[in-house]
Amino acid sequence: MSDARIAALRGLIKKNPGDAGARRMLAEELYLAGDYAGTVEQLNAYVKLAQDEGPAYLVLGDALAKLGKRKDARWAYRHGAEAARAHNHVQLVEELEQRLHDLYRGRDGQ
């Protein structure tokens, strides 16, 4: 969660914008630092570059929910559940569906 790590990851992405792994790592660091808009930006880029099995959609949904973008968060949770289901990640499917359910009930699920 250090500023140095965030800066280093930003440098990697500047040199290679198509580095999906660096974008995912940066998104996770930004989330921990409370930069939810930055998290969303990096994860939106990541899911366009890589086939995620669900975990990135979970963090994306959480960041969107923290930003008050409930409709977008629901989209992320649904897509994450579909991806997790396709890869037989049963526990992750359950977690994503619970977050989705919580959003529909008016809670942010976190």
One Martini backbone bead per residue (centre of mass of N, CA, C, O) as a GRO file, in nm:
protein
  110
    1MET     BB    1   0.051   0.066   0.006
    2SER     BB    2   0.266   0.226  -0.115
    3ASP     BB    3   0.373   0.489  -0.293
    4ALA     BB    4   0.607   0.341  -0.432
    5ARG     BB    5   0.441   0.110  -0.552
    6ILE     BB    6   0.247   0.281  -0.715
    7ALA     BB    7   0.463   0.424  -0.884
    8ALA     BB    8   0.588   0.170  -1.008
    9LEU     BB    9   0.328   0.070  -1.149
   10ARG     BB   10   0.282   0.321  -1.319
   11GLY     BB   11   0.548   0.290  -1.475
   12LEU     BB   12   0.484   0.019  -1.608
   13ILE     BB   13   0.226   0.120  -1.757
   14LYS     BB   14   0.357   0.342  -1.921
   15LYS     BB   15   0.543   0.138  -2.079
   16ASN     BB   16   0.286  -0.090  -2.050
   17PRO     BB   17  -0.051  -0.075  -2.101
   18GLY     BB   18  -0.088  -0.410  -2.147
   19ASP     BB   19  -0.037  -0.476  -1.838
   20ALA     BB   20  -0.246  -0.654  -1.656
   21GLY     BB   21  -0.098  -0.721  -1.391
   22ALA     BB   22  -0.026  -0.430  -1.311
   23ARG     BB   23  -0.318  -0.330  -1.299
   24ARG     BB   24  -0.412  -0.518  -1.074
   25MET     BB   25  -0.207  -0.435  -0.862
   26LEU     BB   26  -0.281  -0.135  -0.860
   27ALA     BB   27  -0.574  -0.168  -0.780
   28GLU     BB   28  -0.517  -0.295  -0.503
   29GLU     BB   29  -0.355  -0.058  -0.389
   30LEU     BB   30  -0.572   0.159  -0.427
   31TYR     BB   31  -0.784   0.031  -0.250
   32LEU     BB   32  -0.614   0.035   0.014
   33ALA     BB   33  -0.588   0.364  -0.019
   34GLY     BB   34  -0.892   0.467  -0.118
   35ASP     BB   35  -0.884   0.459  -0.449
   36TYR     BB   36  -1.164   0.394  -0.621
   37ALA     BB   37  -1.136   0.530  -0.897
   38GLY     BB   38  -0.864   0.399  -0.966
   39THR     BB   39  -0.959   0.111  -0.945
   40VAL     BB   40  -1.167   0.121  -1.170
   41GLU     BB   41  -0.982   0.203  -1.398
   42GLN     BB   42  -0.790  -0.048  -1.382
   43LEU     BB   43  -1.010  -0.276  -1.398
   44ASN     BB   44  -1.132  -0.200  -1.667
   45ALA     BB   45  -0.870  -0.252  -1.819
   46TYR     BB   46  -0.814  -0.542  -1.729
   47VAL     BB   47  -1.083  -0.683  -1.842
   48LYS     BB   48  -0.991  -0.613  -2.142
   49LEU     BB   49  -0.705  -0.785  -2.127
   50ALA     BB   50  -0.838  -1.008  -1.936
   51GLN     BB   51  -0.932  -1.319  -1.806
   52ASP     BB   52  -1.141  -1.336  -1.553
   53GLU     BB   53  -1.248  -1.546  -1.261
   54GLY     BB   54  -1.368  -1.286  -1.050
   55PRO     BB   55  -1.196  -1.114  -0.841
   56ALA     BB   56  -1.193  -0.838  -0.989
   57TYR     BB   57  -1.503  -0.797  -0.975
   58LEU     BB   58  -1.520  -0.772  -0.673
   59VAL     BB   59  -1.348  -0.516  -0.644
   60LEU     BB   60  -1.504  -0.347  -0.843
   61GLY     BB   61  -1.774  -0.357  -0.694
   62ASP     BB   62  -1.674  -0.235  -0.431
   63ALA     BB   63  -1.577   0.036  -0.548
   64LEU     BB   64  -1.846   0.121  -0.670
   65ALA     BB   65  -2.005   0.116  -0.406
   66LYS     BB   66  -1.828   0.334  -0.262
   67LEU     BB   67  -1.919   0.545  -0.502
   68GLY     BB   68  -2.242   0.484  -0.556
   69LYS     BB   69  -2.240   0.258  -0.805
   70ARG     BB   70  -2.469   0.025  -0.805
   71LYS     BB   71  -2.521  -0.064  -1.096
   72ASP     BB   72  -2.222  -0.126  -1.161
   73ALA     BB   73  -2.179  -0.325  -0.931
   74ARG     BB   74  -2.381  -0.535  -1.028
   75TRP     BB   75  -2.241  -0.594  -1.290
   76ALA     BB   76  -1.977  -0.697  -1.166
   77TYR     BB   77  -2.095  -0.926  -0.995
   78ARG     BB   78  -2.227  -1.081  -1.227
   79HIS     BB   79  -1.971  -1.126  -1.399
   80GLY     BB   80  -1.812  -1.266  -1.176
   81ALA     BB   81  -2.003  -1.506  -1.136
   82GLU     BB   82  -1.979  -1.615  -1.421
   83ALA     BB   83  -1.673  -1.659  -1.419
   84ALA     BB   84  -1.659  -1.840  -1.167
   85ARG     BB   85  -1.848  -2.059  -1.273
   86ALA     BB   86  -1.672  -2.134  -1.527
   87HIS     BB   87  -1.428  -2.211  -1.294
   88ASN     BB   88  -1.540  -2.345  -1.029
   89HIS     BB   89  -1.591  -2.099  -0.802
   90VAL     BB   90  -1.802  -2.137  -0.561
   91GLN     BB   91  -1.732  -1.936  -0.333
   92LEU     BB   92  -1.722  -1.685  -0.517
   93VAL     BB   93  -2.008  -1.697  -0.615
   94GLU     BB   94  -2.137  -1.660  -0.337
   95GLU     BB   95  -2.008  -1.385  -0.274
   96LEU     BB   96  -2.117  -1.228  -0.518
   97GLU     BB   97  -2.421  -1.289  -0.466
   98GLN     BB   98  -2.428  -1.153  -0.190
   99ARG     BB   99  -2.354  -0.871  -0.283
  100LEU     BB  100  -2.589  -0.842  -0.474
  101HIS     BB  101  -2.810  -0.881  -0.265
  102ASP     BB  102  -2.726  -0.643  -0.082
  103LEU     BB  103  -2.777  -0.422  -0.291
  104TYR     BB  104  -3.085  -0.481  -0.326
  105ARG     BB  105  -3.122  -0.427   0.000
  106GLY     BB  106  -2.922  -0.159   0.063
  107ARG     BB  107  -2.643  -0.282   0.085
  108ASP     BB  108  -2.288  -0.304   0.039
  109GLY     BB  109  -2.158  -0.592   0.155
  110GLN     BB  110  -1.886  -0.510   0.357
   0.00000   0.00000   0.00000
